[in-house]
Amino acid sequence: MLLELSRIQIPPGQRVVLQDITWQEFERVLEELGEHRAARIAYENGLLEIMAPLPEHEDNKEIIGDLIKDLLEELDVEFRSLGSTTYKSEGMMKGIEPDQCFYIQNEPAIRGKKRLDSIDPPPDLALEIDVTSRTHRSIYAALKVPELWRFEDGNLQINILRQDRYEESPESSIFPNLPLSEAIPRYLRESKIVGRNKALKAFRQWVKEQIGLT
């Protein structure tokens, strides 16, 4: 497996799917790929997907991630962003690497920790950018990630975990009463016209107006 995997070249925007991968082989794949890489993985019941993102995917991920960080800072909410950390459960035979993830309510539980283990809670919010990949809702649901945001074709879909299934919602349970499914795509589009800094500054001002700080 290690020799075969080392020979695989995945062009940006493409994915490779490997079948009948045991948990031990999955763990070796993660070890061989290493932590500092662009490729993302998803593993479920023996099926392993390795995806190489496009530049468009990474750009959208970074800007939306920055918008979420700005939102949390303006709300004065402590958080921890762990990017594409690998979350996995051997008992459920599932593993996933979100494009971005945030600990918000659960931030105190992992504050200061250098590595997470099986007793730690999942992130409160996971972000997936679907340019050429697909969101693995069943994996996130099994790992009990409370909220999953999916961005595709210029639209932001907010999914909230209820009774082990995701339901699409017009607003976030983490950020209630804020029209983020409209605002996040709007300021992402604006960043591509006026630039990142101006768009983020405008978004911060919008947040202040929404929460009555102006």
C-alpha positions in Angstrom: 0.0 0.0 0.0 2.7 2.5 0.9 4.7 1.9 -2.3 1.5 2.1 -4.4 0.4 5.3 -2.7 3.8 7.0 -3.1 3.4 6.5 -6.9 0.0 8.2 -7.1 0.0 11.7 -8.5 -3.3 13.5 -8.1 -3.7 16.6 -10.3 -5.5 19.6 -8.6 -9.2 19.2 -8.8 -9.1 15.4 -9.0 -9.6 12.7 -6.6 -8.6 9.0 -6.1 -10.9 6.5 -4.4 -9.4 3.3 -2.9 -11.6 0.4 -1.9 -11.3 -2.2 0.9 -8.9 -0.2 3.0 -8.5 -1.5 6.5 -8.3 0.9 9.5 -4.6 0.0 9.8 -4.0 0.8 6.2 -5.9 4.1 6.6 -3.6 5.0 9.5 -0.5 4.2 7.5 -1.9 6.4 4.6 -2.3 9.3 7.0 1.3 8.8 8.3 2.8 8.6 4.8 0.9 11.7 3.6 1.9 13.6 6.6 0.3 16.7 8.2 1.7 19.4 6.0 0.0 18.7 2.6 -2.7 20.1 0.4 -4.6 16.8 -0.2 -7.7 16.1 1.8 -9.0 12.7 2.9 -12.3 11.1 3.7 -12.6 7.5 5.0 -15.8 5.5 5.6 -16.3 1.8 6.0 -13.2 0.8 4.0 -13.6 3.5 1.2 -10.8 6.0 1.2 -11.0 9.2 -0.9 -8.0 11.4 -1.5 -8.7 14.8 -3.1 -6.3 17.5 -4.4 -8.0 20.9 -4.2 -8.0 23.6 -6.9 -6.6 27.1 -6.2 -10.2 28.4 -6.3 -11.1 25.9 -3.5 -8.3 27.1 -1.3 -9.0 30.8 -2.0 -12.7 30.4 -1.0 -11.7 28.4 2.1 -9.3 31.0 3.3 -11.7 34.0 2.8 -14.7 32.3 4.3 -12.5 31.1 7.2 -11.3 34.7 7.7 -14.9 36.0 7.7 -15.9 33.5 10.4 -12.9 34.5 12.5 -13.8 38.2 12.1 -17.4 37.4 13.1 -16.3 35.6 16.3 -13.9 38.4 17.2 -16.6 41.1 16.7 -18.9 39.0 18.9 -16.1 38.7 21.5 -16.4 34.9 21.5 -13.3 32.8 22.2 -12.6 30.2 19.6 -9.9 28.0 18.2 -9.5 27.3 14.5 -7.9 24.0 13.7 -8.0 24.1 9.8 -7.9 20.6 8.2 -7.3 18.6 11.3 -8.0 14.9 10.9 -11.0 13.6 12.9 -11.5 9.9 13.1 -13.1 7.0 14.9 -11.9 3.5 14.6 -15.1 2.1 16.2 -17.2 3.8 13.5 -14.7 3.2 10.7 -14.8 6.9 9.7 -12.4 9.7 9.2 -12.6 13.2 7.7 -10.5 16.4 7.2 -12.7 19.5 6.9 -11.5 22.4 4.9 -11.8 24.5 8.0 -13.2 23.9 11.5 -13.8 25.9 14.6 -14.1 25.1 18.3 -16.4 27.7 19.8 -18.6 26.3 22.7 -16.1 23.5 23.1 -13.1 25.7 22.9 -12.4 25.6 26.7 -12.2 21.8 26.5 -9.3 21.9 24.1 -7.7 25.2 25.1 -3.9 24.9 25.1 -3.8 21.2 23.9 -1.2 20.5 21.2 -2.9 17.2 20.1 -6.4 16.0 20.3 -7.4 12.5 21.2 -10.6 10.3 21.2 -12.0 11.8 24.4 -12.0 15.3 23.1 -15.2 16.8 21.6 -15.6 17.4 17.9 -15.4 20.9 16.5 -18.6 22.9 16.8 -18.5 24.1 13.2 -17.0 22.5 10.1 -16.7 24.2 6.7 -16.6 22.3 3.4 -15.9 24.0 0.0 -17.4 21.9 -2.8 -15.7 22.9 -6.0 -14.7 19.5 -7.2 -15.2 17.4 -4.1 -18.4 16.3 -2.2 -19.3 16.8 1.4 -19.4 13.6 3.4 -22.4 14.5 5.6 -22.7 10.9 7.0 -19.1 11.1 8.4 -19.6 14.4 10.1 -22.9 13.2 11.5 -21.3 10.1 12.9 -18.6 12.2 14.5 -21.3 14.4 15.9 -20.2 17.7 14.5 -23.1 20.0 15.6 -23.0 22.4 12.6 -21.8 21.9 9.0 -21.4 24.7 6.5 -21.2 23.8 2.8 -20.3 26.3 0.2 -21.0 25.4 -3.5 -21.7 27.4 -6.6 -21.7 30.7 -4.7 -24.2 29.6 -2.1 -23.7 28.9 1.6 -25.8 26.0 3.0 -26.1 25.8 6.8 -26.7 22.3 8.2 -27.5 21.6 11.8 -27.3 18.2 13.4 -30.6 17.0 14.8 -31.1 13.4 15.9 -28.0 12.2 14.1 -29.0 13.8 10.8 -28.3 17.2 9.2 -31.1 19.5 8.5 -30.7 22.5 6.3 -31.4 25.7 8.2 -31.9 29.4 7.2 -29.7 30.5 10.0 -26.9 29.2 12.2 -27.6 27.9 15.7 -24.2 29.2 16.7 -24.9 32.7 15.3 -28.6 33.1 15.6 -30.5 36.0 14.1 -27.7 36.8 11.6 -28.4 36.3 7.9 -25.1 34.6 7.2 -26.2 32.4 4.4 -26.6 35.7 2.4 -23.8 37.8 4.0 -20.9 35.3 3.8 -21.2 34.7 0.0 -21.8 38.5 -0.6 -18.6 39.5 1.2 -16.7 36.6 -0.5 -17.7 38.0 -3.9 -16.8 41.5 -2.8 -13.3 40.3 -1.8 -12.7 39.2 -5.4 -13.6 42.7 -6.6 -12.3 45.2 -4.0 -9.7 43.0 -2.4 -9.5 40.9 0.8 -8.8 43.7 3.3 -11.5 46.0 2.2 -14.1 43.2 2.1 -13.2 42.0 5.6 -13.3 45.6 7.0 -16.8 46.0 5.4 -17.9 42.7 6.9 -16.8 43.7 10.4 -18.8 46.9 10.0 -21.8 44.9 8.9 -21.5 42.7 12.0 -21.4 45.7 14.2 -24.5 47.1 12.6 -26.3 43.7 13.0 -25.5 43.5 16.8 -26.2 47.2 17.4 -22.7 48.4 18.1 -23.0 51.4 15.7 
